[in-house]
Amino acid sequence: MIWIRRLLVLALIALVVIQFIPINKNEGGYESLEPFLKETKPTAEVAALLKRACYDCHSYQTAYPWYGHVAPASFYLDEHIQNAKQQLNFSEWEQYSAKRKNRKLNQIIEALTHKTMPLESYTLIHTEALLDTAQTEVLLNWATTARLNYLGAALPQ
């Protein structure tokens, strides 16, 4: 019984200690999205949907929930956000080539069509990010229209 108590004390100490391990917060601000917004011209409705369902993981601006400040949950969130930004980062839109922009918009269309985004693990806690059929259609129409700007880049030379 003593060894269980010691183990619990050690676990508690470890939990307290890991709170002091910093993570790089993803709080760069919404101004980093200006090039993306200027180029893709989302309506106010689309911009609000993107902010609600996409930007937390796919931009430099994350609205962290309370548990995002507590390790080990903060470590999980940081890794999840870093992986998401490797796939698509709206804040780096101006650095993408036209061909890559076309591909990313196509991936958005596919993710919305197959309902793979936003992730179910995200929407379980962030119910405001759930998209109904009409909202999904609005985003699909926007992405399809925005993609027209880059279709020429997708053609072989």
DSSP file (Angstrom, degrees, kcal/mol; ACC not computed):
  #  RESIDUE AA STRUCTURE BP1 BP2  ACC     N-H-->O    O-->H-N    N-H-->O    O-->H-N    TCO  KAPPA ALPHA  PHI   PSI    X-CA   Y-CA   Z-CA
    1    1 A M     >        0   0    0      0, 0.0     4,-1.8     0, 0.0     5,-0.1   0.000 360.0 360.0 360.0 -35.3    0.0    0.0    0.0
    2    2 A I  H  >  +     0   0    0      1,-0.2     4,-2.5     2,-0.2     5,-0.2   0.885 360.0  54.8 -64.5 -38.8    2.9    2.3    0.7
    3    3 A W  H  > S+     0   0    0      1,-0.2     4,-2.2     2,-0.2    -1,-0.2   0.838 106.1  52.2 -66.8 -31.1    4.3    1.8   -2.8
    4    4 A I  H  > S+     0   0    0      2,-0.2     4,-2.4     1,-0.2    -1,-0.2   0.918 110.0  48.4 -68.0 -42.8    1.0    2.9   -4.3
    5    5 A R  H  X S+     0   0    0     -4,-1.8     4,-2.3     2,-0.2    -2,-0.2   0.912 112.4  48.6 -62.3 -43.2    1.0    6.1   -2.2
    6    6 A R  H  X S+     0   0    0     -4,-2.5     4,-2.7     1,-0.2    -1,-0.2   0.905 110.5  51.3 -63.6 -41.7    4.6    6.8   -3.2
    7    7 A L  H  X S+     0   0    0     -4,-2.2     4,-2.4     1,-0.2    -2,-0.2   0.911 110.4  48.6 -62.3 -42.6    3.7    6.2   -6.9
    8    8 A L  H  X S+     0   0    0     -4,-2.4     4,-2.4     2,-0.2    -2,-0.2   0.891 111.1  50.2 -64.9 -39.9    0.8    8.6   -6.7
    9    9 A V  H  X S+     0   0    0     -4,-2.3     4,-2.5     2,-0.2    -2,-0.2   0.921 111.6  48.3 -64.0 -43.8    2.9   11.2   -5.0
   10   10 A L  H  X S+     0   0    0     -4,-2.7     4,-2.7     2,-0.2    -2,-0.2   0.904 111.3  50.2 -62.6 -41.4    5.6   10.9   -7.7
   11   11 A A  H  X S+     0   0    0     -4,-2.4     4,-2.3     2,-0.2    -1,-0.2   0.904 111.2  49.0 -63.8 -40.8    2.9   11.1  -10.4
   12   12 A L  H  X S+     0   0    0     -4,-2.4     4,-2.1     2,-0.2    -2,-0.2   0.908 111.5  49.0 -64.9 -42.3    1.5   14.3   -8.8
   13   13 A I  H  X S+     0   0    0     -4,-2.5     4,-2.7     2,-0.2    -2,-0.2   0.922 111.4  49.9 -62.1 -44.3    5.0   15.8   -8.6
   14   14 A A  H  X S+     0   0    0     -4,-2.7     4,-2.5     1,-0.2    -2,-0.2   0.904 109.2  52.1 -61.5 -41.3    5.6   14.9  -12.3
   15   15 A L  H  X S+     0   0    0     -4,-2.3     4,-0.5     1,-0.2    -1,-0.2   0.893 112.0  45.7 -62.7 -40.3    2.3   16.5  -13.2
   16   16 A V  H >< S+     0   0    0     -4,-2.1     3,-0.9     1,-0.2     4,-0.3   0.921 112.4  51.2 -67.6 -44.0    3.2   19.7  -11.4
   17   17 A V  H >< S+     0   0    0     -4,-2.7     3,-1.9     1,-0.2    -2,-0.2   0.897 103.7  56.9 -62.6 -41.7    6.7   19.8  -12.9
   18   18 A I  H >< S+     0   0    0     -4,-2.5     3,-1.3     1,-0.3    -1,-0.2   0.681  90.2  74.4 -68.8 -13.9    5.5   19.4  -16.5
   19   19 A Q  T << S+     0   0    0     -3,-0.9    -1,-0.3    -4,-0.5    -2,-0.2   0.747  92.4  56.4 -65.6 -20.9    3.4   22.5  -16.1
   20   20 A F  T <  S+     0   0    0     -3,-1.9    -1,-0.2    -4,-0.3    -2,-0.2   0.427  80.1 100.8 -92.1   0.4    6.6   24.5  -16.3
   21   21 A I  S <  S-     0   0    0     -3,-1.3     2,-0.1    -4,-0.2    50,-0.0  -0.780  72.3-139.3 -85.5 113.5    7.6   23.1  -19.7
   22   22 A P        -     0   0    0      0, 0.0     2,-0.3     0, 0.0    -2,-0.1  -0.360  14.7-159.9 -76.5 152.2    6.7   25.8  -22.2
   23   23 A I        -     0   0    0     -2,-0.1     2,-0.9    55,-0.0    52,-0.0  -0.899  32.8-102.2-119.8 157.3    5.1   25.2  -25.5
   24   24 A N        -     0   0    0     -2,-0.3     2,-0.1     2,-0.0     0, 0.0  -0.706  40.7-137.6 -79.9 109.0    5.1   27.6  -28.4
   25   25 A K        -     0   0    0     -2,-0.9     2,-1.3     1,-0.1    -1,-0.0  -0.435   5.6-133.3 -69.7 141.2    1.7   29.2  -28.3
   26   26 A N        +     0   0    0     -2,-0.1    36,-2.4     1,-0.1     3,-0.1  -0.598  62.0 127.3 -94.1  70.6    0.0   29.6  -31.7
   27   27 A E  B     +A   61   0A   0     -2,-1.3    34,-0.3    34,-0.2    -1,-0.1  -0.452  12.5 138.1-129.2  59.4   -1.1   33.2  -31.2
   28   28 A G        -     0   0    0     32,-4.7    33,-0.2     1,-0.2     3,-0.1   0.619  62.3-111.7 -82.8 -13.5    0.2   35.1  -34.2
   29   29 A G    >   -     0   0    0     31,-0.5     3,-0.9    -3,-0.1    31,-0.2  -0.012  21.8 -89.2  98.5 155.2   -2.9   37.2  -34.8
   30   30 A Y  G >  S+     0   0    0      1,-0.2     3,-2.1     2,-0.1     4,-0.2   0.637 109.4  81.7 -76.9 -14.9   -5.5   37.3  -37.5
   31   31 A E  G >  S+     0   0    0      1,-0.3     3,-1.5     2,-0.2    -1,-0.2   0.779  80.1  68.6 -62.6 -23.7   -3.6   39.9  -39.6
   32   32 A S  G <  S+     0   0    0     -3,-0.9     4,-0.3     1,-0.3    -1,-0.3   0.646  92.9  60.7 -67.5 -12.5   -1.5   37.0  -40.9
   33   33 A L  G <> S+     0   0    0     -3,-2.1     4,-2.6     1,-0.2    -1,-0.3   0.527  75.0  96.7 -90.6  -7.0   -4.6   35.9  -42.8
   34   34 A E  H <> S+     0   0    0     -3,-1.5     4,-2.9    -4,-0.2     5,-0.2   0.887  81.6  50.0 -53.8 -47.6   -5.0   39.1  -44.8
   35   35 A P  H  > S+     0   0    0      0, 0.0     4,-2.1     0, 0.0    -1,-0.2   0.912 113.0  47.9 -59.8 -40.0   -3.3   37.7  -48.0
   36   36 A F  H  > S+     0   0    0     -4,-0.3     4,-2.6    54,-0.3     5,-0.3   0.937 114.7  45.0 -63.2 -47.2   -5.5   34.6  -47.9
   37   37 A L  H  X S+     0   0    0     -4,-2.6     4,-1.5     1,-0.2    -1,-0.2   0.886 113.0  50.8 -65.9 -39.2   -8.6   36.6  -47.4
   38   38 A K  H  < S+     0   0    0     -4,-2.9    -1,-0.2    -5,-0.3    -2,-0.2   0.897 116.3  40.9 -65.5 -40.7   -7.7   39.2  -50.1
   39   39 A E  H  < S+     0   0    0     -4,-2.1    -2,-0.2    -5,-0.2    -1,-0.2   0.905 121.9  37.0 -76.4 -42.4   -6.9   36.5  -52.7
   40   40 A T  H  < S-     0   0    0     -4,-2.6    -2,-0.2    -5,-0.2    -3,-0.2   0.599  90.0-149.5 -92.2 -11.2   -9.8   34.1  -52.0
   41   41 A K     <  -     0   0    0     -4,-1.5    -3,-0.1    -5,-0.3     2,-0.1   0.880  17.5-167.7  48.6  56.7  -12.4   36.8  -51.3
   42   42 A P        -     0   0    0      0, 0.0    -1,-0.1     0, 0.0    97,-0.0  -0.462  21.4-116.4 -71.9 147.5  -14.7   34.9  -48.9
   43   43 A T     >  -     0   0    0     -2,-0.1     4,-2.8     1,-0.1     5,-0.2  -0.227  35.6 -98.1 -68.1 171.3  -18.0   36.4  -48.0
   44   44 A A  H  > S+     0   0    0      1,-0.2     4,-2.1     2,-0.2     5,-0.2   0.888 127.3  51.6 -60.1 -38.6  -18.6   37.5  -44.4
   45   45 A E  H  > S+     0   0    0      2,-0.2     4,-2.2     1,-0.2    -1,-0.2   0.932 111.3  45.6 -64.6 -45.9  -20.4   34.2  -43.9
   46   46 A V  H  > S+     0   0    0      1,-0.2     4,-2.9     2,-0.2     5,-0.2   0.920 111.6  52.6 -63.8 -43.8  -17.6   32.1  -45.3
   47   47 A A  H  X S+     0   0    0     -4,-2.8     4,-2.2     1,-0.2    -1,-0.2   0.901 110.2  48.4 -59.5 -41.1  -15.0   34.1  -43.3
   48   48 A A  H  X S+     0   0    0     -4,-2.1     4,-2.3    -5,-0.2    -1,-0.2   0.899 111.9  49.2 -66.4 -40.3  -17.0   33.5  -40.1
   49   49 A L  H  X S+     0   0    0     -4,-2.2     4,-2.6     2,-0.2     5,-0.3   0.910 111.2  49.5 -65.2 -42.3  -17.3   29.7  -40.9
   50   50 A L  H  X>S+     0   0    0     -4,-2.9     4,-2.5     1,-0.2     5,-2.1   0.913 112.2  48.4 -62.5 -42.4  -13.5   29.5  -41.6
   51   51 A K  H  <5S+     0   0    0     -4,-2.2     5,-0.4    -5,-0.2    -2,-0.2   0.917 116.6  43.0 -63.2 -42.9  -12.7   31.2  -38.3
   52   52 A R  H  <5S+     0   0    0     -4,-2.3    -2,-0.2    -5,-0.2    -1,-0.2   0.855 129.1  23.4 -72.1 -37.3  -15.1   29.0  -36.4
   53   53 A A  H  <5S+     0   0    0     -4,-2.6    -3,-0.2    -5,-0.2    -2,-0.2   0.616 132.3  20.5-109.3 -15.1  -14.2   25.7  -38.0
   54   54 A C  T >X5S+     0   0    0     -4,-2.5     4,-2.3    -5,-0.3     3,-1.2   0.759  98.6  71.2-125.9 -41.6  -10.7   26.0  -39.4
   55   55 A Y  H 3><S+     0   0    0     -5,-2.1     4,-0.7     1,-0.3     6,-0.4   0.777  85.2  70.3 -64.1 -30.1   -8.4   28.7  -38.1
   56   56 A D  H 34 S+     0   0    0     -5,-0.4    -1,-0.3     1,-0.2     3,-0.1   0.879 120.8  16.9 -54.2 -37.6   -7.7   27.2  -34.6
   57   57 A C  H <4 S+     0   0    0     -3,-1.2    -2,-0.2     1,-0.1    -1,-0.2   0.711 128.2  50.5-105.2 -26.3   -5.6   24.5  -36.2
   58   58 A H  H  < S+     0   0    0     -4,-2.3    32,-3.0     3,-0.1    33,-0.3  -0.055 107.2  42.2-111.7  32.0   -4.9   25.8  -39.7
   59   59 A S  S  < S-     0   0    0     -4,-0.7    26,-0.1    30,-0.2   -29,-0.1  -0.916  91.0 -94.0-154.9-178.1   -3.5   29.3  -39.0
   60   60 A Y  S    S+     0   0    0     -2,-0.3   -32,-4.7   -31,-0.2     2,-0.5   0.327 103.2  79.1 -85.2   8.4   -1.3   31.3  -36.7
   61   61 A Q  B     +A   27   0A   0     -6,-0.4     2,-0.5   -34,-0.3   -34,-0.2  -0.912  55.1 171.9-124.7 107.1   -4.2   32.2  -34.5
   62   62 A T        -     0   0    0    -36,-2.4     2,-1.0    -2,-0.5    -6,-0.1  -0.945  27.0-146.1-112.8 130.6   -5.6   29.6  -32.1
   63   63 A A        -     0   0    0     -2,-0.5    -7,-0.1   -36,-0.0   -36,-0.0  -0.829  30.0-146.5 -90.7 100.3   -8.2   30.4  -29.5
   64   64 A Y        -     0   0    0     -2,-1.0     2,-0.1     1,-0.1     5,-0.0  -0.482   2.2-136.8 -75.1 132.6   -7.0   28.0  -26.7
   65   65 A P    >   -     0   0    0      0, 0.0     3,-1.7     0, 0.0     4,-0.2  -0.316  36.7 -94.1 -75.0 171.0   -9.5   26.4  -24.4
   66   66 A W  G >  S+     0   0    0      1,-0.3     3,-1.5     2,-0.2    -2,-0.1   0.871 126.4  54.6 -56.4 -39.2   -8.8   26.3  -20.7
   67   67 A Y  G >  S+     0   0    0      1,-0.3     3,-1.3     2,-0.2    -1,-0.3   0.619  90.2  76.7 -74.4 -10.0   -7.3   22.8  -21.0
   68   68 A G  G <  S+     0   0    0     -3,-1.7    -1,-0.3     1,-0.2    -2,-0.2   0.546  92.7  53.4 -73.7  -5.8   -4.9   24.1  -23.6
   69   69 A H  G <  S+     0   0    0     -3,-1.5     2,-0.5    -4,-0.2    -1,-0.2   0.325  96.1  80.6-106.5   4.3   -2.9   25.7  -20.8
   70   70 A V  S X> S-     0   0    0     -3,-1.3     4,-1.8    -4,-0.1     3,-0.6  -0.954  83.5-103.1-119.8 121.6   -2.6   22.5  -18.8
   71   71 A A  T 34 S+     0   0    0     -2,-0.5   -52,-0.1     1,-0.3   -53,-0.1  -0.555  99.2  26.4 -75.2 145.7    0.0   19.8  -19.5
   72   72 A P  T 3> S+     0   0    0      0, 0.0     4,-1.8     0, 0.0     3,-0.4  -0.994 124.1  52.4 -88.6  -2.4   -0.1   17.1  -20.9
   73   73 A A  H <> S+     0   0    0     -3,-0.6     4,-2.6     1,-0.2    -2,-0.3   0.881 106.6  56.6 -60.4 -36.6   -3.2   18.3  -22.8
   74   74 A S  H  X S+     0   0    0     -4,-1.8     4,-2.4     1,-0.2    -1,-0.2   0.856 104.9  51.9 -63.5 -34.5   -1.2   21.4  -24.0
   75   75 A F  H  > S+     0   0    0     -3,-0.4     4,-2.3     2,-0.2    -1,-0.2   0.922 110.3  48.2 -66.7 -43.5    1.4   19.1  -25.5
   76   76 A Y  H  X S+     0   0    0     -4,-1.8     4,-2.6     2,-0.2    -2,-0.2   0.937 113.2  47.5 -61.6 -47.4   -1.2   17.1  -27.4
   77   77 A L  H  X S+     0   0    0     -4,-2.6     4,-2.9     1,-0.2     5,-0.2   0.914 110.4  52.1 -61.3 -43.3   -2.8   20.3  -28.7
   78   78 A D  H  X S+     0   0    0     -4,-2.4     4,-2.5     1,-0.2    -1,-0.2   0.927 112.0  45.6 -59.8 -45.4    0.5   21.7  -29.7
   79   79 A E  H  X S+     0   0    0     -4,-2.3     4,-2.4     2,-0.2    -1,-0.2   0.916 113.2  50.4 -64.1 -42.5    1.4   18.6  -31.7
   80   80 A H  H  X S+     0   0    0     -4,-2.6     4,-2.3     1,-0.2    -2,-0.2   0.915 112.4  46.5 -61.6 -44.5   -2.1   18.5  -33.3
   81   81 A I  H  X S+     0   0    0     -4,-2.9     4,-2.5     2,-0.2    -2,-0.2   0.907 111.4  51.2 -66.6 -42.5   -1.8   22.2  -34.3
   82   82 A Q  H  X S+     0   0    0     -4,-2.5     4,-1.4    -5,-0.2    -2,-0.2   0.918 112.0  47.2 -61.5 -43.2    1.7   21.8  -35.7
   83   83 A N  H  X S+     0   0    0     -4,-2.4     4,-1.3     2,-0.2    -2,-0.2   0.905 111.6  50.9 -64.1 -41.5    0.6   18.7  -37.8
   84   84 A A  H  X S+     0   0    0     -4,-2.3     4,-2.4     1,-0.2     3,-0.4   0.911 108.6  51.0 -63.2 -42.4   -2.5   20.6  -39.0
   85   85 A K  H  < S+     0   0    0     -4,-2.5    -1,-0.2     1,-0.2    -2,-0.2   0.782 103.8  58.9 -68.9 -25.7   -0.4   23.6  -40.1
   86   86 A Q  H  < S+     0   0    0     -4,-1.4    -1,-0.2    -5,-0.2    -2,-0.2   0.858 110.5  43.3 -67.7 -33.1    1.9   21.3  -42.0
   87   87 A Q  H  < S-     0   0    0     -4,-1.3     2,-0.3    -3,-0.4    -2,-0.2   0.911 137.8  -9.3 -76.0 -44.7   -1.1   20.1  -44.1
   88   88 A L     <  -     0   0    0     -4,-2.4     2,-0.5   -31,-0.1    -1,-0.3  -0.911  57.7-177.5-159.3 125.7   -2.6   23.6  -44.6
   89   89 A N    >   -     0   0    0     -2,-0.3     3,-1.8    -3,-0.2   -30,-0.2  -0.901   8.4-168.7-129.9 103.4   -1.7   26.9  -43.1
   90   90 A F  G >  S+     0   0    0    -32,-3.0     3,-1.3    -2,-0.5   -54,-0.3   0.792  88.3  64.1 -60.0 -27.7   -4.0   29.8  -44.1
   91   91 A S  G 3  S+     0   0    0    -33,-0.3    -1,-0.3     1,-0.3     3,-0.2   0.677 104.4  45.8 -71.4 -16.7   -1.5   32.2  -42.6
   92   92 A E  G X> S+     0   0    0     -3,-1.8     3,-1.7     1,-0.1     4,-0.6   0.135  76.4 119.1-108.6  18.5    1.2   31.2  -45.1
   93   93 A W  G X4  +     0   0    0     -3,-1.3     3,-1.5     1,-0.3    -1,-0.1   0.859  69.6  56.9 -53.9 -42.4   -1.1   31.3  -48.1
   94   94 A E  G 34 S+     0   0    0      1,-0.3    -1,-0.3    -4,-0.2    -2,-0.1   0.707 102.2  57.3 -68.0 -17.5    1.0   34.0  -49.9
   95   95 A Q  G <4 S+     0   0    0     -3,-1.7    -1,-0.3     2,-0.1    -2,-0.2   0.607  88.5  95.3 -85.6 -12.8    4.0   31.7  -49.7
   96   96 A Y  S << S-     0   0    0     -3,-1.5     2,-0.1    -4,-0.6    -3,-0.0  -0.514  79.0-119.9 -77.5 145.1    2.2   28.9  -51.6
   97   97 A S     >  -     0   0    0     -2,-0.2     4,-2.5     1,-0.1     5,-0.2  -0.368  29.6-106.8 -72.8 163.9    2.7   28.6  -55.3
   98   98 A A  H  > S+     0   0    0      1,-0.2     4,-2.3     2,-0.2     5,-0.2   0.886 122.8  53.1 -59.8 -38.8   -0.5   28.9  -57.5
   99   99 A K  H  > S+     0   0    0      1,-0.2     4,-2.1     2,-0.2    -1,-0.2   0.905 110.0  46.8 -63.5 -41.5   -0.3   25.2  -58.1
  100  100 A R  H  > S+     0   0    0      2,-0.2     4,-2.8     1,-0.2    -2,-0.2   0.881 109.8  53.6 -69.7 -37.4   -0.2   24.5  -54.4
  101  101 A K  H  X S+     0   0    0     -4,-2.5     4,-2.6     2,-0.2     5,-0.2   0.921 108.8  49.9 -61.2 -43.7   -3.1   26.8  -53.7
  102  102 A N  H  X S+     0   0    0     -4,-2.3     4,-2.1     1,-0.2    -2,-0.2   0.926 112.2  47.7 -58.1 -46.0   -5.1   25.0  -56.3
  103  103 A R  H  X S+     0   0    0     -4,-2.1     4,-2.3     2,-0.2    -2,-0.2   0.900 111.5  50.1 -64.0 -41.9   -4.2   21.7  -54.6
  104  104 A K  H  X S+     0   0    0     -4,-2.8     4,-2.1     2,-0.2    -2,-0.2   0.910 110.7  48.7 -65.8 -42.2   -5.1   23.0  -51.1
  105  105 A L  H  X S+     0   0    0     -4,-2.6     4,-2.3     1,-0.2    -1,-0.2   0.890 110.8  51.3 -64.6 -37.7   -8.4   24.3  -52.3
  106  106 A N  H  X S+     0   0    0     -4,-2.1     4,-2.6    -5,-0.2    -2,-0.2   0.897 108.8  51.1 -63.8 -39.7   -9.1   21.0  -53.9
  107  107 A Q  H  X S+     0   0    0     -4,-2.3     4,-2.7     2,-0.2    -2,-0.2   0.864 108.1  52.5 -65.7 -35.5   -8.2   19.2  -50.6
  108  108 A I  H  X S+     0   0    0     -4,-2.1     4,-2.5     2,-0.2     5,-0.2   0.934 109.6  49.2 -62.7 -45.2  -10.6   21.5  -48.8
  109  109 A I  H  X S+     0   0    0     -4,-2.3     4,-2.6     1,-0.2    -2,-0.2   0.927 113.2  46.6 -59.7 -46.1  -13.3   20.5  -51.2
  110  110 A E  H  X S+     0   0    0     -4,-2.6     4,-2.6     2,-0.2     6,-0.2   0.913 111.7  50.6 -63.4 -43.0  -12.6   16.9  -50.7
  111  111 A A  H  <>S+     0   0    0     -4,-2.7     5,-2.2     1,-0.2     6,-1.0   0.893 114.3  44.2 -63.7 -40.0  -12.4   17.2  -46.9
  112  112 A L  H ><5S+     0   0    0     -4,-2.5     3,-0.6     3,-0.2    -2,-0.2   0.910 113.6  50.3 -70.1 -41.7  -15.8   19.0  -46.9
  113  113 A T  H 3<5S+     0   0    0     -4,-2.6    -2,-0.2     1,-0.2    -1,-0.2   0.904 118.2  38.0 -62.5 -42.3  -17.4   16.5  -49.3
  114  114 A H  T 3<5S-     0   0    0     -4,-2.6    -1,-0.2    -5,-0.2    -2,-0.2   0.403 107.7-126.4 -91.1   2.5  -16.2   13.5  -47.3
  115  115 A K  T < 5 +     0   0    0     -3,-0.6    -3,-0.2    -4,-0.4    -4,-0.1   0.843  68.8 132.4  55.8  38.8  -16.9   15.2  -44.0
  116  116 A T      < +     0   0    0     -5,-2.2    -4,-0.2    -6,-0.2     4,-0.2   0.555  49.4  94.8 -92.9  -9.8  -13.3   14.6  -42.7
  117  117 A M        +     0   0    0     -6,-1.0     2,-0.1     1,-0.1    -1,-0.1  -0.990  69.9  35.1-134.7 145.0  -12.9   18.2  -41.6
  118  118 A P  S    S-     0   0    0      0, 0.0    -1,-0.1     0, 0.0    13,-0.1   0.651 103.6-113.1 -65.2 156.0  -13.3   19.6  -39.1
  119  119 A L    >>  -     0   0    0     -2,-0.1     4,-2.4     1,-0.1     3,-0.6  -0.232  11.0-130.0 -60.4 143.6  -12.1   16.5  -37.2
  120  120 A E  H 3> S+     0   0    0      1,-0.2     4,-1.7     2,-0.2     5,-0.1   0.874 109.8  59.0 -61.3 -37.1  -14.6   14.7  -35.0
  121  121 A S  H 34 S+     0   0    0      1,-0.2     4,-0.4     2,-0.2    -1,-0.2   0.803 109.9  44.6 -63.3 -27.2  -12.2   14.8  -32.1
  122  122 A Y  H X> S+     0   0    0     -3,-0.6     4,-2.7     2,-0.1     3,-0.8   0.896 111.9  49.6 -80.1 -44.9  -12.3   18.6  -32.4
  123  123 A T  H 3< S+     0   0    0     -4,-2.4    -2,-0.2     1,-0.2     7,-0.2   0.680  95.8  72.2 -74.2 -16.1  -16.0   19.1  -32.8
  124  124 A L  T 3< S+     0   0    0     -4,-1.7    -1,-0.2    -5,-0.2     3,-0.2   0.903 117.2  21.0 -60.5 -39.3  -16.7   16.9  -29.8
  125  125 A I  T <4 S+     0   0    0     -3,-0.8     2,-0.9    -4,-0.4    -2,-0.2   0.789 127.4  51.4 -97.7 -35.6  -15.5   19.7  -27.6
  126  126 A H    ><  +     0   0    0     -4,-2.7     3,-2.3     1,-0.2     4,-0.3  -0.633  62.5 167.1-103.9  72.7  -15.9   22.6  -30.0
  127  127 A T  G >   +     0   0    0     -2,-0.9     3,-1.5     1,-0.3    -1,-0.2   0.744  69.3  70.9 -62.2 -22.7  -19.5   22.1  -31.0
  128  128 A E  G 3  S+     0   0    0      1,-0.3    -1,-0.3    -3,-0.2    -5,-0.1   0.697  91.0  61.7 -66.1 -16.5  -19.5   25.6  -32.6
  129  129 A A  G <  S+     0   0    0     -3,-2.3    -1,-0.3    -7,-0.1    -2,-0.2   0.550  76.4 113.9 -86.8  -8.3  -17.2   24.2  -35.3
  130  130 A L    <   -     0   0    0     -3,-1.5     2,-0.5    -4,-0.3   -78,-0.0  -0.412  58.3-147.4 -63.1 137.2  -19.8   21.7  -36.4
  131  131 A L        -     0   0    0    -13,-0.1     2,-0.1    -2,-0.1    -2,-0.1  -0.926   4.1-149.2-110.5 127.5  -21.0   22.4  -40.0
  132  132 A D     >  -     0   0    0     -2,-0.5     4,-2.5     1,-0.1     5,-0.2  -0.323  38.3 -92.8 -82.9 177.7  -24.5   21.7  -41.1
  133  133 A T  H  > S+     0   0    0      1,-0.2     4,-2.2     2,-0.2     5,-0.1   0.894 125.4  49.5 -60.3 -42.8  -25.3   20.8  -44.7
  134  134 A A  H  > S+     0   0    0      2,-0.2     4,-2.1     1,-0.2    -1,-0.2   0.910 112.1  47.9 -65.1 -41.8  -26.1   24.4  -45.7
  135  135 A Q  H  > S+     0   0    0      2,-0.2     4,-2.3     1,-0.2    -2,-0.2   0.893 110.4  52.0 -66.1 -39.3  -22.9   25.7  -44.2
  136  136 A T  H  X S+     0   0    0     -4,-2.5     4,-2.6     1,-0.2    -1,-0.2   0.910 109.3  50.6 -61.8 -41.9  -20.9   22.9  -45.8
  137  137 A E  H  X S+     0   0    0     -4,-2.2     4,-2.8     2,-0.2    -2,-0.2   0.893 107.8  52.8 -62.7 -40.9  -22.5   23.9  -49.2
  138  138 A V  H  X S+     0   0    0     -4,-2.1     4,-2.2     2,-0.2    -1,-0.2   0.933 112.5  44.6 -60.5 -46.2  -21.5   27.5  -48.6
  139  139 A L  H  X S+     0   0    0     -4,-2.3     4,-2.8     2,-0.2     5,-0.2   0.894 112.5  51.9 -66.0 -40.0  -17.9   26.6  -48.0
  140  140 A L  H  X S+     0   0    0     -4,-2.6     4,-2.5     2,-0.2     5,-0.2   0.925 110.3  48.2 -62.1 -44.4  -17.9   24.2  -51.0
  141  141 A N  H  X S+     0   0    0     -4,-2.8     4,-2.3     2,-0.2    -2,-0.2   0.919 113.4  47.8 -62.4 -43.7  -19.2   26.9  -53.3
  142  142 A W  H  X S+     0   0    0     -4,-2.2     4,-3.1    -5,-0.2     5,-0.2   0.947 113.4  46.7 -61.4 -49.0  -16.6   29.4  -52.0
  143  143 A A  H  X S+     0   0    0     -4,-2.8     4,-2.1     1,-0.2    -2,-0.2   0.886 112.4  50.4 -63.5 -39.1  -13.7   26.9  -52.4
  144  144 A T  H  X S+     0   0    0     -4,-2.5     4,-0.8    -5,-0.2    -1,-0.2   0.919 114.2  44.2 -64.7 -43.5  -14.8   25.9  -55.9
  145  145 A T  H >< S+     0   0    0     -4,-2.3     3,-0.8    -5,-0.2     4,-0.4   0.926 113.9  49.5 -66.3 -45.5  -15.1   29.5  -57.0
  146  146 A A  H >< S+     0   0    0     -4,-3.1     3,-1.2     1,-0.2     4,-0.3   0.855 104.3  60.7 -62.4 -34.4  -11.8   30.5  -55.3
  147  147 A R  H >X S+     0   0    0     -4,-2.1     3,-1.9     1,-0.3     4,-0.7   0.780  86.7  74.2 -65.7 -26.9  -10.1   27.5  -57.0
  148  148 A L  G X< S+     0   0    0     -3,-0.8     3,-0.5    -4,-0.8     4,-0.4   0.809  87.6  63.1 -57.2 -29.7  -10.9   28.9  -60.5
  149  149 A N  G <4 S+     0   0    0     -3,-1.2    -1,-0.3    -4,-0.4    -2,-0.2   0.733 111.8  35.5 -65.5 -21.6   -8.2   31.5  -59.9
  150  150 A Y  G X> S+     0   0    0     -3,-1.9     3,-0.8    -4,-0.3     4,-0.7   0.387  84.2 100.0-116.4   1.5   -5.6   28.7  -59.8
  151  151 A L  H XX S+     0   0    0     -4,-0.7     3,-1.1    -3,-0.5     4,-0.6   0.867  80.0  58.5 -60.8 -36.8   -6.8   26.1  -62.3
  152  152 A G  H >4 S+     0   0    0     -4,-0.4     3,-0.8     1,-0.3    -1,-0.3   0.834 100.6  57.3 -60.8 -32.2   -4.4   27.3  -65.0
  153  153 A A  H <4 S+     0   0    0     -3,-0.8    -1,-0.3     1,-0.2    -2,-0.2   0.734 100.3  58.7 -70.7 -21.7   -1.5   26.6  -62.6
  154  154 A A  H << S+     0   0    0     -3,-1.1    -1,-0.2    -4,-0.7    -2,-0.2   0.650  85.6  96.1 -83.3 -14.2   -2.6   22.9  -62.3
  155  155 A L  S << S-     0   0    0     -3,-0.8     2,-0.1    -4,-0.6   -56,-0.0  -0.511  85.5-106.4 -77.1 142.7   -2.4   22.3  -66.1
  156  156 A P              0   0    0      0, 0.0    -1,-0.1     0, 0.0    -2,-0.1  -0.399 360.0 360.0 -66.4 144.6    0.8   20.7  -67.4
  157  157 A Q              0   0    0     -4,-0.1    -2,-0.0    -2,-0.1    -3,-0.0   0.437 360.0 360.0 -86.3 360.0    3.1   23.1  -69.2
